[in-house]
């Protein structure tokens, strides 16, 4: 029997605000436990929440970027459940009237392009965090995260493979970073994902019994967890068994999913409108102001890079993986005006030192990398020397032109000077010279290598090739 996989994702993106959603406590990551709390986020009696306007603005921007329909009036509700890291005994979220609904993201995989529906985008507060002692049978509660602003983005169950799920997640991750509303740091939990996955006989309309995978914090873990769960459910169904609805965790050490809790039916959270928070009204004036603030989004920027800079799809996709990297490329290209050579150098050298998400840590100025590529293009230095100069720029910073002059790395392009060395190398290697004359073209690489060794890598490689061909007849 053939089965079809059905996947839906619930993504939590922590908003890039200085303070929490309903109080002025800091959202900075890594503070000592319970130091970023106040009577409001600790749910002391008599306190009242006040909505952070920046969270609303961030939600509107994401709705516009995903083509979602904004609800002019949306309401906060109380989601009631008990957990030790939830001091109120309820979570303030949106339920019946979220801020946005019915969006879409276009993804691209090996199977082609596909639209994935977005059911809803809503604002909510995060819970705290439990830290389980590895030695004693105790758990500690850290409420620094309680009240941190989140946007939850719920997809339609439109994905049919783990590959599509990861493509959707990466696309959404890029968008929230381009909008600068979330730092996207998955290791710190500011962008995390729950996945619902089920299998059904191909052609059947009714969904199968789903399992929920909780709090996955890397693209790789999402891919591995969904692939494992896909295999696990298929094996059970082929053996005539039934799938149990449950919540699972991914164990990266054993590379398998493990039960977290049973979930035979949906929880009744007893939602009701929060009496302390008035409805949020989003008017056209606010929407138009925020629409004007939207940056060029990843897909549009990729298409422009292909047209304006004549780049291939691979290079354009690579360079627009993050807003910082795309900005870096465009600023560097203003110096050298060599988009293809610059894209190659970024892909082979710069992204070996920094990932696209780490460009804010890059110590090299865009104009300096542009100067380095211009030096290669002018013939002042070879590609090999450029890598040496780049290593110095990484460790000490500085102007590549100054580094080349200080270290005497200017490429040797004087034909009269080089031809003497070429003749010496040919005379010292008569056997290889005869092999070349007999038609073994690969031997030319040997001769050029000998010249590079003799000149410390400073000989102009194109000129070297021409001189060896000329002298070898």
Secondary structure, 3 states (H helix, E strand, C coil): CCEEEEEEEEEEEECCCCECCCCCCECCCCCCCCCCCCCCCCCCCCCCCCCCHHHHHHHHHHHHHCCCEECCEECEEEEECCCCCCCCCEEEEECCCCCEEEEEEEEEECCEEEEEEEEEEEEEECCCEEEECCCCCCEEEECCCCCCEEEEEEECCCECCHHHHHHHHHHHHHHHHHCCCCCCCCCCCCEEEEEEEEEEECCCCCCCCCEEEEEECCHHHHHHHHHHHHHHHHHHHHCCCCCCCEEEEEECCCCEEEEEEECCCCCCCCCEECCCCCCEECCHHHHHHHHHHCCCCHHHHHHHHHHHCCCCHHHHHHHCCCHHHHHHHHHHHHHHCCHHHHHHHHHHHHHHHCCHHHHHHCCCCHHHHHHHHHHHHHCCCCHHHHHHHHHHHHHHCCCHHHHHHHCCCCCECCHHHHHHHHHHHHHHCHHHHHHHHCCCCCHHHHHHHHHHHHHCCCECHHHHHHHHHHHCC
